[in-house]
Amino acid sequence: MRANPTWEDLPLRPELRSARPYGAPQLDLPVCLNVNENPYPLPEAVHQAMMAAVESTLANIHRYPDREALVLRGKLATYLGHGLSANQIWAANGSNEVMTEILQCFAGPGRTLLTFPPTYSMYPEYARNTHTQFVTTPRREDFQIDLDQVAQAISLYHPDVIVIANPNNPTGTLTTLEDIEAILNLSEAIVIVDEAYQEFSSAPSALDLLDHYGNLIVARTMSKAFAFAGGRLGYAAAATTIIDALRVVRLPYHLSALTQAVAGAALDHAEAMLAQVDHLSLLREATIEQLRALGLTVIDSRANFFLFGPFADRHATWQALVDRGVLVRETGPESYLRVSVGTDQEMETFIYALAAVLAPDPAASPNSQRSAA
Ligand SMILES: *Cc1c(COP(=O)(O)O)cnc(C)c1O
């Protein structure tokens, strides 16, 4: 091959030829409300504990870490409760990695993943990366999962893995445990309940069902409510045999000693890490009310984000908000935008900017005279 090959020169797998790296734009703006992070920085006491954990880890940094991450998995089990123990927990670098490993075990060539759009945009990417056939059955108009459609899809596609985001991203919709149980009763497939936003939902977790359904995997992350997105720690709870299967496909030493130590320190201070969760849920409700008062439609949400619209040209609205220093997300149903719940100050800025975008009256907005250009 010639030097400096073009994309076309590369002997790429055909399904990657038209693919581009996934991800929300990472723009350096004053108010970033686009990837559902917890906006509050580390409490001082946790900062200290993490520094101490790093310090003692560095003494052994010339050695490989604990391949099984048993101390960390024990702490995750304690955090989840439900009588779980370390051998029912798996952990990796973000729940993205956990879910890819689940598909490596239970999906793959000749196998099928079923999910319910509009939902998390990474699911088709996990499927593609693991050579899994990706099939969907749409949610109802109110974004609830349609159990009749699910039953039909299961008899049509015979999925090997079913993924339910709960609360769903990007709609924020909560699926009841009854509906999840109904789906578990329809199929012997591995059912992943992706509870990335569970802590915001004040609803019971699918962990309640683990004792009764051996094919259930509950996926979680420390990236959202736990305010640890930069630490990259996702995890899952399931039957011990499922965890053992994941241990087969994981890369050796996949979780760095630093990740294990710092995540462990965060879990030792779970209460402090989660201290703002209730406030964020209340702020979500207050912000939704304010947007409705502006005449917008807002989709009810049980997570730390919600969809709002409709906009004839949502990209133009997105851009107008960017021009005012506010980054939201262009995702989900056409004509809607998604915003994450930030701090009180950030939400005030967001609403002020949005009101200005909706009613572009130069007299009403002191910042609109191109001074920002
Ligand atoms: C953010 C998110 C995740 C996971 O993120 P990680 O940072 O990889 O742990 C998983 N599922 C959904 C639905 C999400 O929104």
The ligand as an SDF file (V2000), in Angstrom:
LIG
                    3D

 15 15  0  0  0  0  0  0  0  0999 V2000
  -24.4090    7.5250   29.1430 C   0  0  0  0  0  0  0  0  0  0  0  0
  -25.0610    6.2310   28.8710 C   0  0  0  0  0  0  0  0  0  0  0  0
  -24.3840    5.0240   29.0620 C   0  0  0  0  0  0  0  0  0  0  0  0
  -22.9940    4.8680   29.4450 C   0  0  0  0  0  0  0  0  0  0  0  0
  -22.0240    5.4260   29.5740 O   0  0  0  0  0  0  0  0  0  0  0  0
  -20.5600    5.0750   30.0660 P   0  0  0  0  0  0  0  0  0  0  0  0
  -20.0030    6.4180   30.2910 O   0  0  0  0  0  0  0  0  0  0  0  0
  -19.9060    4.2950   28.9690 O   0  0  0  0  0  0  0  0  0  0  0  0
  -20.6920    4.2580   31.3130 O   0  0  0  0  0  0  0  0  0  0  0  0
  -25.0640    3.8380   28.8510 C   0  0  0  0  0  0  0  0  0  0  0  0
  -26.3240    3.8270   28.4750 N   0  0  0  0  0  0  0  0  0  0  0  0
  -27.0100    4.9520   28.2970 C   0  0  0  0  0  0  0  0  0  0  0  0
  -28.4260    4.8680   27.8930 C   0  0  0  0  0  0  0  0  0  0  0  0
  -26.4020    6.1790   28.4720 C   0  0  0  0  0  0  0  0  0  0  0  0
  -27.0920    7.2920   28.2340 O   0  0  0  0  0  0  0  0  0  0  0  0
  1  2  1  0
  2  3  1  0
  2 14  2  0
  3  4  1  0
  3 10  2  0
  4  5  1  0
  5  6  1  0
  6  7  2  0
  6  8  1  0
  6  9  1  0
 10 11  1  0
 11 12  2  0
 12 13  1  0
 12 14  1  0
 14 15  1  0
M  END
$$$$
